[in-house]
Amino acid sequence: MLAAIKMNFSTLRNQCEPLLREYNAPLRPGSFQNIMDLISEASVEVRETAHNLAPNSLIQYGLVEALKLYVEKINNSDQLFIKLEAEQDIKGLDESVQLNLYRIIQELVQNIIKHSGASNALIQLVRSGDMLYISVRDNGKGLSSTDQPGAGLHNARLRVKALHGEIDIESTKGHGLFVRMSFNLEHLTNPSYEHPRSNSG
């Protein structure tokens, strides 16, 4: 709706500005552009807000069950088949932390769908002692040493860093992508971080 408003307003501006100049209307220079800029800013804010809203499944059932439902939707779409290996219960995680972990995995899966050409992927969540290990791998085309990571990988890095975690990305051309992450559970149960701003794309 905001995009439609912007397009219609742009058309209106193109129609009105010549008339305003012809009749010497008292309109401040840049008034139309200021409104266009405000619409663009509103669009960005709405997109970021929507991106960070927690899905109902996460609120109701927790991280693992929410991931199961997410994976099921992806598998039903025939875009990609994902196998999820996760412990049934990862308790004690702050709600905002669960949301960020969910979004990290979602970013990586969307990156696979958009860019990898993979047919299969594997997501693993393993709790060992005071650590949580998460890995995502696919059988896609991978990245060469000269390829630039996309926005999905960049956003995942930002979120992992915000949770004081470590992330390692391994890939060679033609052999898929392997993303490994590790988090200290003490940080995840007592979080103190700034919410990262994600890139679109």
TANORFEN-V31841 format. One record per residue. RES is the residue in one small letter. SS is DSSP state (H for helix, E for strand, L for the rest). OMEGA is omega in whole degrees, 0 to 359 (999 if undefined). D_CENTER is the distance of its C-alpha to the mean C-alpha in Angstrom with 2 decimals. Layout:
res=RES ss=SS omega=OMEGA d_center=D_CENTER
res=RES ss=SS omega=OMEGA d_center=D_CENTER
//
This chain:
res=m ss=L omega=178 d_center=21.50
res=l ss=H omega=177 d_center=20.77
res=a ss=H omega=179 d_center=20.56
res=a ss=H omega=178 d_center=23.88
res=i ss=H omega=181 d_center=25.39
res=k ss=H omega=180 d_center=24.62
res=m ss=H omega=180 d_center=26.22
res=n ss=H omega=179 d_center=29.22
res=f ss=H omega=177 d_center=29.71
res=s ss=H omega=177 d_center=29.71
res=t ss=H omega=179 d_center=32.42
res=l ss=H omega=179 d_center=34.34
res=r ss=H omega=181 d_center=34.26
res=n ss=H omega=180 d_center=35.69
res=q ss=H omega=188 d_center=38.43
res=c ss=H omega=187 d_center=39.30
res=e ss=H omega=177 d_center=39.32
res=p ss=H omega=179 d_center=42.40
res=l ss=H omega=180 d_center=44.28
res=l ss=H omega=178 d_center=43.53
res=r ss=H omega=182 d_center=44.79
res=e ss=H omega=184 d_center=47.83
res=y ss=L omega=178 d_center=48.87
res=n ss=L omega=180 d_center=47.95
res=a ss=L omega=181 d_center=45.73
res=p ss=L omega=180 d_center=44.81
res=l ss=L omega=181 d_center=41.09
res=r ss=L omega=177 d_center=39.46
res=p ss=L omega=177 d_center=38.00
res=g ss=L omega=182 d_center=34.23
res=s ss=H omega=179 d_center=34.10
res=f ss=H omega=182 d_center=32.32
res=q ss=H omega=178 d_center=29.83
res=n ss=H omega=179 d_center=29.13
res=i ss=H omega=177 d_center=28.27
res=m ss=H omega=180 d_center=26.05
res=d ss=H omega=178 d_center=24.18
res=l ss=H omega=177 d_center=23.82
res=i ss=H omega=179 d_center=22.43
res=s ss=H omega=179 d_center=19.82
res=e ss=H omega=178 d_center=18.92
res=a ss=H omega=179 d_center=18.77
res=s ss=H omega=179 d_center=16.39
res=v ss=H omega=181 d_center=13.89
res=e ss=H omega=180 d_center=14.47
res=v ss=H omega=180 d_center=14.17
res=r ss=H omega=180 d_center=10.83
res=e ss=H omega=179 d_center=9.44
res=t ss=H omega=179 d_center=11.58
res=a ss=H omega=182 d_center=10.58
res=h ss=H omega=186 d_center=6.84
res=n ss=H omega=175 d_center=8.46
res=l ss=L omega=181 d_center=11.28
res=a ss=L omega=175 d_center=12.16
res=p ss=L omega=182 d_center=13.18
res=n ss=H omega=181 d_center=16.97
res=s ss=H omega=180 d_center=17.20
res=l ss=H omega=180 d_center=15.61
res=i ss=H omega=186 d_center=18.08
res=q ss=H omega=192 d_center=20.96
res=y ss=H omega=182 d_center=20.78
res=g ss=L omega=190 d_center=18.66
res=l ss=H omega=187 d_center=16.00
res=v ss=H omega=181 d_center=17.96
res=e ss=H omega=178 d_center=19.07
res=a ss=H omega=178 d_center=15.71
res=l ss=H omega=178 d_center=14.50
res=k ss=H omega=179 d_center=17.77
res=l ss=H omega=178 d_center=17.29
res=y ss=H omega=179 d_center=13.86
res=v ss=H omega=180 d_center=15.51
res=e ss=H omega=179 d_center=18.54
res=k ss=H omega=179 d_center=16.88
res=i ss=H omega=181 d_center=15.53
res=n ss=H omega=180 d_center=19.01
res=n ss=H omega=182 d_center=20.78
res=s ss=L omega=181 d_center=19.20
res=d ss=L omega=175 d_center=20.93
res=q ss=L omega=187 d_center=18.12
res=l ss=L omega=174 d_center=17.85
res=f ss=E omega=182 d_center=19.65
res=i ss=E omega=171 d_center=17.92
res=k ss=E omega=180 d_center=20.15
res=l ss=E omega=175 d_center=19.00
res=e ss=E omega=184 d_center=21.32
res=a ss=E omega=174 d_center=20.89
res=e ss=L omega=184 d_center=23.43
res=q ss=L omega=190 d_center=24.20
res=d ss=L omega=172 d_center=24.11
res=i ss=L omega=188 d_center=22.11
res=k ss=L omega=171 d_center=23.67
res=g ss=L omega=182 d_center=23.63
res=l ss=L omega=175 d_center=19.94
res=d ss=L omega=182 d_center=19.12
res=e ss=H omega=180 d_center=17.09
res=s ss=H omega=177 d_center=14.59
res=v ss=H omega=177 d_center=14.41
res=q ss=H omega=179 d_center=13.94
res=l ss=H omega=180 d_center=10.99
res=n ss=H omega=177 d_center=9.36
res=l ss=H omega=177 d_center=10.60
res=y ss=H omega=181 d_center=9.40
res=r ss=H omega=177 d_center=5.68
res=i ss=H omega=180 d_center=6.69
res=i ss=H omega=178 d_center=8.53
res=q ss=H omega=177 d_center=6.36
res=e ss=H omega=182 d_center=4.31
res=l ss=H omega=178 d_center=8.04
res=v ss=H omega=179 d_center=9.52
res=q ss=H omega=176 d_center=8.02
res=n ss=H omega=178 d_center=9.16
res=i ss=H omega=183 d_center=12.38
res=i ss=H omega=185 d_center=12.92
res=k ss=H omega=195 d_center=12.54
res=h ss=H omega=193 d_center=14.40
res=s ss=H omega=187 d_center=16.38
res=g ss=L omega=183 d_center=18.85
res=a ss=L omega=175 d_center=18.97
res=s ss=L omega=182 d_center=20.86
res=n ss=E omega=176 d_center=20.17
res=a ss=E omega=180 d_center=17.74
res=l ss=E omega=175 d_center=18.40
res=i ss=E omega=180 d_center=16.41
res=q ss=E omega=172 d_center=18.65
res=l ss=E omega=183 d_center=18.72
res=v ss=E omega=175 d_center=22.03
res=r ss=E omega=180 d_center=23.61
res=s ss=E omega=182 d_center=26.53
res=g ss=L omega=181 d_center=28.57
res=d ss=L omega=182 d_center=26.55
res=m ss=E omega=172 d_center=23.56
res=l ss=E omega=180 d_center=20.51
res=y ss=E omega=179 d_center=19.52
res=i ss=E omega=177 d_center=16.46
res=s ss=E omega=176 d_center=16.47
res=v ss=E omega=178 d_center=14.80
res=r ss=E omega=179 d_center=17.09
res=d ss=E omega=180 d_center=17.88
res=n ss=L omega=183 d_center=21.04
res=g ss=L omega=187 d_center=19.76
res=k ss=L omega=177 d_center=21.12
res=g ss=L omega=180 d_center=19.59
res=l ss=L omega=172 d_center=19.69
res=s ss=L omega=182 d_center=22.93
res=s ss=L omega=181 d_center=23.73
res=t ss=L omega=180 d_center=23.53
res=d ss=L omega=177 d_center=20.17
res=q ss=L omega=177 d_center=17.45
res=p ss=L omega=181 d_center=14.02
res=g ss=L omega=182 d_center=11.36
res=a ss=H omega=181 d_center=8.39
res=g ss=H omega=179 d_center=6.20
res=l ss=H omega=179 d_center=8.98
res=h ss=H omega=180 d_center=9.36
res=n ss=H omega=177 d_center=6.22
res=a ss=H omega=178 d_center=7.26
res=r ss=H omega=181 d_center=10.67
res=l ss=H omega=182 d_center=10.26
res=r ss=H omega=177 d_center=9.21
res=v ss=H omega=178 d_center=12.00
res=k ss=H omega=180 d_center=14.31
res=a ss=H omega=179 d_center=13.85
res=l ss=L omega=179 d_center=15.07
res=h ss=L omega=180 d_center=17.88
res=g ss=L omega=177 d_center=17.00
res=e ss=E omega=179 d_center=17.80
res=i ss=E omega=179 d_center=15.89
res=d ss=E omega=181 d_center=17.87
res=i ss=E omega=179 d_center=16.98
res=e ss=E omega=177 d_center=19.95
res=s ss=E omega=169 d_center=20.58
res=t ss=L omega=183 d_center=23.54
res=k ss=L omega=177 d_center=23.99
res=g ss=L omega=183 d_center=24.62
res=h ss=L omega=174 d_center=23.81
res=g ss=L omega=182 d_center=20.12
res=l ss=E omega=179 d_center=17.48
res=f ss=E omega=181 d_center=17.82
res=v ss=E omega=179 d_center=15.34
res=r ss=E omega=180 d_center=17.13
res=m ss=E omega=177 d_center=16.16
res=s ss=E omega=182 d_center=18.70
res=f ss=E omega=173 d_center=18.84
res=n ss=E omega=185 d_center=22.01
res=l ss=H omega=177 d_center=22.33
res=e ss=H omega=178 d_center=24.32
res=h ss=H omega=183 d_center=21.38
res=l ss=H omega=179 d_center=19.24
res=t ss=H omega=176 d_center=22.13
res=n ss=L omega=189 d_center=23.04
res=p ss=L omega=172 d_center=19.90
res=s ss=L omega=183 d_center=20.38
res=y ss=L omega=175 d_center=17.48
res=e ss=L omega=180 d_center=15.96
res=h ss=L omega=183 d_center=12.57
res=p ss=L omega=172 d_center=10.54
res=r ss=L omega=182 d_center=9.73
res=s ss=L omega=174 d_center=6.61
res=n ss=L omega=175 d_center=7.76
res=s ss=L omega=178 d_center=7.74
res=g ss=L omega=999 d_center=8.67
//
